[in-house]
Amino acid sequence: MSLSIRWRLALLYTFVLGLCLLASDVLVYVALDRYLAQEIDDSLSAQAQEIAATTRFALVTGPSTFGYLVPLSNLTVFSSPGLSVQILSGDGQIVRRSENLGDRELPIDRDALDRTQDNQDVQQTIVVDGSPIRVFYHPLRFGGEVVGVLQLGRSLRDVEVALGQLRLAFFAIGALSLLVATLGGWWLARAALRPIDRLTRDAHAIGESRDFGRRVAELPVFGKHPRDEVGRLATTFNEMLGQLQEAYGELEQTLASQRRFVADASHELRTPLATVRTNLELLQRAADALDDADRDEALADALAEVQRLSRLVADLLTLARADSGLRAERREEVPIDDVIRDVYRQGRLLALPREQRLVLDAVEEVVVHGDQDQLKELLLILVDNAVTYTPEGGEIHLGAERRDGGVRIAVSDNGGGIAARDLPHIFERFYRADQTRTRGSEPLRGGTGLGLSIARWIAEEHDGGIEVQSTPGRGSTFTVRLPALATPAPRRVPKVALRA
């Protein structure tokens, strides 16, 4: 069975308190036991010296090696209910004892008796009839020699009773303390974990409802400010919910964009496929009835749609690569002015059929780090877009200048412009502002609705960006920002214009 955290904390409190109580009880008990033993020894020593000093003795010579030490005073006056006195001769014979001993005798230890011959006191504890007795041996001197031993015996029964009561008190107090510690620890743990229980319930409810806009309450513990450990946990959890809400919102937007992208791609694919299918069915059913011109026209239409499909698939693959986060493997130093001149040469071919004027403005010599093919594709998309939405006889400008440690490449036209409400969406996939922007004709490179999305991705892949400024009726300007790699001396290229 797994215990809850509050019970584990309560038992931990109890265990720690039990160890502390046990250690303190043992220390107090041992210290008190030693103190009482020392007090008894000191008392017996003082009494022995008093008896030896106030009692008169006479030495009677006998057949023994030692003489008989005869006390001339009554020892009973020195005895008490807990103290017995006994005088021994030098060879351990009992000479006299106090009346409270009656017919009993204090046990004599020969080792202790021998040690008194060295003129030293001896203490020991013995057990008589189940009761502990503290025995004190004190040498008696007569004529400068040890001629006898004064033996005092004190019962330790009262000390044992007192220590037993102390042990009982320790046990009772310890048991009560442990009980209080267990209950108190459980209550404290319960109070401390109550906010965590609330946090758990709130988190479960948020997970069930997927309402990441909710937040858990920052409940204080014991009335303290919620910036304690639990409060910080709630704050951190709320911060995580905020990040999760943001990520979930981005995920929903991504999924919505993907669904819209799939729907738009399906629509874009369906139209050319239908055209190809119609022309092929026409050629299959009525090949003999069609003259050469009609057959060539049907084949040309089918081929044009197949080419459009190829471009659309290529653009879709490019965006799929962009969504995967893969960067271009081929990176090198690219002279951006050379790329602009290549784009200019191809762009003027796009402008010729519409009698548009493509102007190459001043271009500074700047080197960037990137993929030359991608950068060329980026600028061709912008030039093609300008040609597409600029009326016949219009003017398109292409140029670049160094600014803020980078290069700014501008493609501007004097076409119909873009409505303000369409500007935030102009780089979205398959987005076309046809209803608000004058279209010259179909894009010569074949429009798929993905060009500006690809252009923005290429710019961002090169640690840059792209922005657009437009005034309806006056034209638009697309500006590409790229970081410059080198700073060679600027080399101006004269303006060049081509007009059909």
LINMO-V611918 format. One record per residue. N is the residue number from 1. RES is the residue in one small letter. PHI is phi in whole degrees, -180 to 180 (NA if undefined). Layout:
((N,RES,PHI) (N,RES,PHI))
This chain:
((1,m,NA) (2,s,-90) (3,l,-81) (4,s,-72) (5,i,-64) (6,r,-65) (7,w,-72) (8,r,-64) (9,l,-66) (10,a,-62) (11,l,-67) (12,l,-66) (13,y,-57) (14,t,-63) (15,f,-63) (16,v,-64) (17,l,-64) (18,g,-61) (19,l,-62) (20,c,-65) (21,l,-64) (22,l,-62) (23,a,-64) (24,s,-67) (25,d,-64) (26,v,-63) (27,l,-63) (28,v,-64) (29,y,-65) (30,v,-64) (31,a,-64) (32,l,-68) (33,d,-62) (34,r,-68) (35,y,-64) (36,l,-65) (37,a,-63) (38,q,-67) (39,e,-64) (40,i,-66) (41,d,-62) (42,d,-64) (43,s,-66) (44,l,-65) (45,s,-65) (46,a,-65) (47,q,-67) (48,a,-63) (49,q,-66) (50,e,-66) (51,i,-65) (52,a,-64) (53,a,-84) (54,t,-106) (55,t,-98) (56,r,-93) (57,f,-125) (58,a,-131) (59,l,-105) (60,v,-110) (61,t,-76) (62,g,-138) (63,p,-68) (64,s,-74) (65,t,-60) (66,f,-97) (67,g,-80) (68,y,-87) (69,l,-90) (70,v,-109) (71,p,-72) (72,l,-95) (73,s,-112) (74,n,-83) (75,l,-77) (76,t,-63) (77,v,-66) (78,f,-95) (79,s,-85) (80,s,-152) (81,p,-57) (82,g,-105) (83,l,-131) (84,s,-121) (85,v,-123) (86,q,-145) (87,i,-110) (88,l,-114) (89,s,-77) (90,g,-62) (91,d,-95) (92,g,92) (93,q,-81) (94,i,-76) (95,v,-93) (96,r,-159) (97,r,-141) (98,s,-72) (99,e,-66) (100,n,-71) (101,l,-79) (102,g,64) (103,d,-85) (104,r,-86) (105,e,-133) (106,l,-74) (107,p,-58) (108,i,-111) (109,d,-100) (110,r,-64) (111,d,-64) (112,a,-65) (113,l,-65) (114,d,-65) (115,r,-69) (116,t,-68) (117,q,-67) (118,d,-89) (119,n,62) (120,q,-134) (121,d,-78) (122,v,-133) (123,q,-122) (124,q,-159) (125,t,-114) (126,i,-126) (127,v,-118) (128,v,-124) (129,d,54) (130,g,81) (131,s,-114) (132,p,-76) (133,i,-133) (134,r,-95) (135,v,-110) (136,f,-123) (137,y,-106) (138,h,-130) (139,p,-70) (140,l,-107) (141,r,-111) (142,f,-141) (143,g,68) (144,g,84) (145,e,-123) (146,v,-79) (147,v,-117) (148,g,-169) (149,v,-135) (150,l,-95) (151,q,-115) (152,l,-115) (153,g,-125) (154,r,-122) (155,s,-71) (156,l,-101) (157,r,-61) (158,d,-66) (159,v,-67) (160,e,-62) (161,v,-64) (162,a,-64) (163,l,-67) (164,g,-64) (165,q,-64) (166,l,-65) (167,r,-62) (168,l,-63) (169,a,-65) (170,f,-60) (171,f,-64) (172,a,-65) (173,i,-64) (174,g,-63) (175,a,-63) (176,l,-64) (177,s,-64) (178,l,-66) (179,l,-64) (180,v,-63) (181,a,-64) (182,t,-64) (183,l,-67) (184,g,-66) (185,g,-63) (186,w,-64) (187,w,-66) (188,l,-63) (189,a,-64) (190,r,-64) (191,a,-67) (192,a,-70) (193,l,-92) (194,r,-59) (195,p,-62) (196,i,-69) (197,d,-61) (198,r,-64) (199,l,-62) (200,t,-63) (201,r,-63) (202,d,-64) (203,a,-63) (204,h,-64) (205,a,-65) (206,i,-65) (207,g,-65) (208,e,-69) (209,s,-88) (210,r,56) (211,d,-92) (212,f,-77) (213,g,-81) (214,r,-74) (215,r,-134) (216,v,-82) (217,a,-77) (218,e,-93) (219,l,-81) (220,p,-76) (221,v,-105) (222,f,57) (223,g,77) (224,k,-81) (225,h,-64) (226,p,-69) (227,r,-90) (228,d,-78) (229,e,-60) (230,v,-68) (231,g,-63) (232,r,-66) (233,l,-63) (234,a,-64) (235,t,-63) (236,t,-63) (237,f,-65) (238,n,-66) (239,e,-63) (240,m,-65) (241,l,-63) (242,g,-62) (243,q,-66) (244,l,-66) (245,q,-62) (246,e,-65) (247,a,-66) (248,y,-66) (249,g,-64) (250,e,-64) (251,l,-64) (252,e,-63) (253,q,-64) (254,t,-64) (255,l,-64) (256,a,-64) (257,s,-64) (258,q,-66) (259,r,-64) (260,r,-66) (261,f,-64) (262,v,-63) (263,a,-65) (264,d,-66) (265,a,-63) (266,s,-62) (267,h,-65) (268,e,-66) (269,l,-77) (270,r,-67) (271,t,-64) (272,p,-65) (273,l,-64) (274,a,-64) (275,t,-65) (276,v,-61) (277,r,-63) (278,t,-63) (279,n,-66) (280,l,-67) (281,e,-64) (282,l,-63) (283,l,-65) (284,q,-74) (285,r,-83) (286,a,-125) (287,a,-62) (288,d,-74) (289,a,-82) (290,l,-91) (291,d,-83) (292,d,-62) (293,a,-65) (294,d,-66) (295,r,-64) (296,d,-64) (297,e,-65) (298,a,-63) (299,l,-66) (300,a,-65) (301,d,-62) (302,a,-63) (303,l,-63) (304,a,-62) (305,e,-70) (306,v,-64) (307,q,-63) (308,r,-64) (309,l,-62) (310,s,-61) (311,r,-65) (312,l,-64) (313,v,-63) (314,a,-62) (315,d,-65) (316,l,-63) (317,l,-64) (318,t,-62) (319,l,-70) (320,a,-62) (321,r,-65) (322,a,-64) (323,d,-67) (324,s,-75) (325,g,82) (326,l,-78) (327,r,-95) (328,a,-63) (329,e,-77) (330,r,-95) (331,r,-123) (332,e,-154) (333,e,-78) (334,v,-118) (335,p,-70) (336,i,-68) (337,d,-67) (338,d,-66) (339,v,-63) (340,i,-64) (341,r,-67) (342,d,-63) (343,v,-65) (344,y,-61) (345,r,-64) (346,q,-77) (347,g,-67) (348,r,-68) (349,l,-68) (350,l,-71) (351,a,-82) (352,l,-58) (353,p,-60) (354,r,-107) (355,e,55) (356,q,-91) (357,r,-107) (358,l,-99) (359,v,-111) (360,l,-96) (361,d,-76) (362,a,-58) (363,v,-126) (364,e,-85) (365,e,-79) (366,v,-136) (367,v,-113) (368,v,-121) (369,h,-106) (370,g,177) (371,d,-100) (372,q,-63) (373,d,-64) (374,q,-66) (375,l,-63) (376,k,-65) (377,e,-62) (378,l,-58) (379,l,-70) (380,l,-64) (381,i,-62) (382,l,-68) (383,v,-65) (384,d,-62) (385,n,-63) (386,a,-66) (387,v,-62) (388,t,-65) (389,y,-104) (390,t,-110) (391,p,-66) (392,e,-59) (393,g,82) (394,g,-76) (395,e,-129) (396,i,-127) (397,h,-117) (398,l,-133) (399,g,-162) (400,a,-148) (401,e,-146) (402,r,-83) (403,r,-159) (404,d,54) (405,g,75) (406,g,-141) (407,v,-128) (408,r,-118) (409,i,-108) (410,a,-116) (411,v,-124) (412,s,-126) (413,d,-142) (414,n,-115) (415,g,-80) (416,g,-76) (417,g,81) (418,i,-125) (419,a,-66) (420,a,-60) (421,r,-71) (422,d,-93) (423,l,-58) (424,p,-64) (425,h,-109) (426,i,-64) (427,f,-97) (428,e,-76) (429,r,-71) (430,f,64) (431,y,-86) (432,r,-134) (433,a,-98) (434,d,-63) (435,q,-72) (436,t,-118) (437,r,-127) (438,t,-72) (439,r,-99) (440,g,-68) (441,s,-171) (442,e,-65) (443,p,-58) (444,l,-66) (445,r,-88) (446,g,87) (447,g,-82) (448,t,-121) (449,g,78) (450,l,-116) (451,g,-60) (452,l,-68) (453,s,-64) (454,i,-67) (455,a,-61) (456,r,-64) (457,w,-62) (458,i,-63) (459,a,-62) (460,e,-69) (461,e,-63) (462,h,-100) (463,d,59) (464,g,-124) (465,g,-164) (466,i,-142) (467,e,-141) (468,v,-135) (469,q,-125) (470,s,-149) (471,t,-126) (472,p,-54) (473,g,88) (474,r,-122) (475,g,120) (476,s,-135) (477,t,-133) (478,f,-100) (479,t,-120) (480,v,-104) (481,r,-108) (482,l,-133) (483,p,-74) (484,a,-87) (485,l,-94) (486,a,-127) (487,t,-128) (488,p,-70) (489,a,-60) (490,p,-62) (491,r,-125) (492,r,-78) (493,v,-109) (494,p,-65) (495,k,-63) (496,v,-129) (497,a,-134) (498,l,-128) (499,r,-130) (500,a,-69))
